[in-house]
Amino acid sequence: MKAVTLRADWKPREGYVLGRRDVEGRRTYLGSQIWHSPKVEVVEKDVPKIGPTEVLIEVKACGICGSDVHMAQTDEEGYMLYPGLTALPVTLGHEFAGVVVEAGELAFNKRTNRPFEVGEPVCAEEMLWCGSCQPCADGYPNHCERLEEIGFTCDGGFAQYLKIDAKYCWSLEPLRDVYSEDDIFLAGSLVEPTCVAYNAVIERGGGIRPGDNVVIIGGGPIGLAAVAILKRAGAACVILSEPSASRARLGLSLGGHPHNQSSEGDGLGASFGDY
């Protein structure tokens, strides 16, 4: 199968000292300090072989994240712009959805509490947490001491197939009443970035009380997802400060009205420039 893969040269910046969890020549928690001359290639790879707790997913949709772009971009010295956890070479893509085409005998579906069946539409978590370390026990799996990341340290969704442990998979079957056959996968590919916004404004940001007014600075994909989440959480007025007219209009399309036209205080405001 063809896969979009990122390669780069292992070339630590002068004076940079590897961390205790870095692996010489392969893996680092500070990609922008290590990887030089990144290059995106389309290569041939074997279809992955799954283990007893894993599923093989045929990818139907995969978003392009800003992280994917920054991993291929460089600074003036030729170092990767992306600053985070990376292990190269790797197949990119972590905002994906697809169909289970093979499942191990111990690959259980949370929806049914039975092994996954072929044909189940799914999306998956991007962060692969161990469940055994202190951060995982404290409820912060994104701080996992043994963290792996789909599309960053493990092969991701810019390929026809990928494998993943079933515990990270979530069925999209409940969405069939809302989305058509193709759109269900587009919706599934948006689960990961929407969860990023949810974690920011609800889990880590503390959420809101129904009736609160909210200002969001920036209407990129995460900001727009935050608009939808906070409206759903009961915000009376969500003001999106966004200089791009097209992105501001997207914010307005999420169900509200311009704040300067709403006498009820229940609209969504969008500025076409910074406040």
NORRA-V992429 format. One record per residue. N is the residue number from 1. OMEGA is omega in radians with two decimals (999 if undefined). Layout:
BEGIN
((N/OMEGA) (N/OMEGA))
END
This chain:
BEGIN
((1/3.09) (2/-3.13) (3/3.09) (4/-2.98) (5/3.07) (6/3.03) (7/3.07) (8/3.11) (9/3.04) (10/-3.04) (11/-3.11) (12/3.07) (13/3.13) (14/3.13) (15/-3.14) (16/-3.13) (17/3.14) (18/3.08) (19/-3.06) (20/-3.12) (21/3.05) (22/3.09) (23/-3.05) (24/3.06) (25/-3.01) (26/-2.92) (27/3.09) (28/3.05) (29/3.14) (30/-3.04) (31/-3.10) (32/3.10) (33/-2.99) (34/-2.91) (35/-3.10) (36/3.08) (37/3.12) (38/-3.11) (39/3.09) (40/-3.10) (41/2.95) (42/-3.04) (43/3.03) (44/3.08) (45/3.06) (46/3.00) (47/-3.07) (48/3.03) (49/-3.06) (50/3.03) (51/-3.04) (52/-3.14) (53/-3.03) (54/3.01) (55/3.01) (56/-3.07) (57/2.94) (58/-3.04) (59/3.12) (60/3.11) (61/3.10) (62/-3.13) (63/3.04) (64/-3.11) (65/3.02) (66/3.10) (67/3.10) (68/-3.14) (69/-3.10) (70/3.10) (71/3.14) (72/-3.14) (73/-3.11) (74/2.98) (75/-3.07) (76/3.11) (77/3.10) (78/-3.14) (79/3.10) (80/3.11) (81/-3.07) (82/-3.01) (83/-2.91) (84/-3.11) (85/-3.12) (86/3.01) (87/-3.02) (88/0.00) (89/-3.11) (90/3.00) (91/-3.08) (92/3.02) (93/-3.13) (94/3.11) (95/-2.94) (96/3.00) (97/-3.12) (98/-3.07) (99/3.05) (100/3.12) (101/3.07) (102/-3.11) (103/3.05) (104/-3.07) (105/3.12) (106/3.13) (107/-3.00) (108/3.10) (109/-3.14) (110/-3.09) (111/-3.04) (112/-3.02) (113/3.07) (114/3.10) (115/3.12) (116/3.02) (117/3.08) (118/3.13) (119/-3.14) (120/3.06) (121/-3.05) (122/2.82) (123/-3.08) (124/3.02) (125/3.11) (126/-3.10) (127/-3.12) (128/-3.03) (129/-3.06) (130/-3.10) (131/-3.06) (132/-3.08) (133/-3.10) (134/3.11) (135/3.10) (136/3.13) (137/3.14) (138/3.12) (139/3.12) (140/-3.08) (141/3.10) (142/3.05) (143/-3.07) (144/3.14) (145/-3.13) (146/-3.01) (147/2.91) (148/-3.11) (149/3.09) (150/3.14) (151/3.12) (152/3.07) (153/3.10) (154/-3.09) (155/-3.04) (156/-2.88) (157/3.07) (158/3.13) (159/-3.13) (160/-3.11) (161/2.93) (162/3.08) (163/3.14) (164/3.08) (165/-3.04) (166/-3.09) (167/3.12) (168/-3.07) (169/3.10) (170/-3.11) (171/3.04) (172/-3.09) (173/3.13) (174/-3.12) (175/-3.06) (176/3.13) (177/-3.06) (178/-3.03) (179/3.06) (180/-3.06) (181/-3.13) (182/-3.08) (183/3.13) (184/3.13) (185/3.03) (186/3.09) (187/3.13) (188/3.13) (189/3.11) (190/-3.12) (191/-3.08) (192/3.12) (193/3.09) (194/3.10) (195/3.06) (196/3.13) (197/3.13) (198/3.14) (199/-3.11) (200/-2.98) (201/-3.11) (202/-3.06) (203/-3.07) (204/-3.13) (205/3.07) (206/3.10) (207/-3.12) (208/2.95) (209/3.07) (210/-3.11) (211/3.10) (212/2.97) (213/-3.02) (214/3.00) (215/3.08) (216/-3.13) (217/3.09) (218/-3.09) (219/2.95) (220/-3.11) (221/-3.13) (222/3.10) (223/3.11) (224/3.07) (225/3.12) (226/3.07) (227/-3.11) (228/-3.11) (229/-3.08) (230/3.02) (231/3.13) (232/-3.14) (233/3.05) (234/3.12) (235/3.12) (236/-3.12) (237/3.07) (238/3.13) (239/3.12) (240/3.09) (241/-3.01) (242/-3.08) (243/3.14) (244/-3.11) (245/-3.11) (246/3.12) (247/3.09) (248/3.10) (249/3.06) (250/3.09) (251/3.12) (252/-3.10) (253/-3.11) (254/2.98) (255/-3.12) (256/3.13) (257/3.09) (258/-3.04) (259/-3.12) (260/3.08) (261/-3.05) (262/3.07) (263/-3.09) (264/-3.11) (265/-3.08) (266/-3.08) (267/3.07) (268/3.14) (269/3.07) (270/3.07) (271/3.12) (272/3.08) (273/-3.12) (274/3.04) (275/999))
END
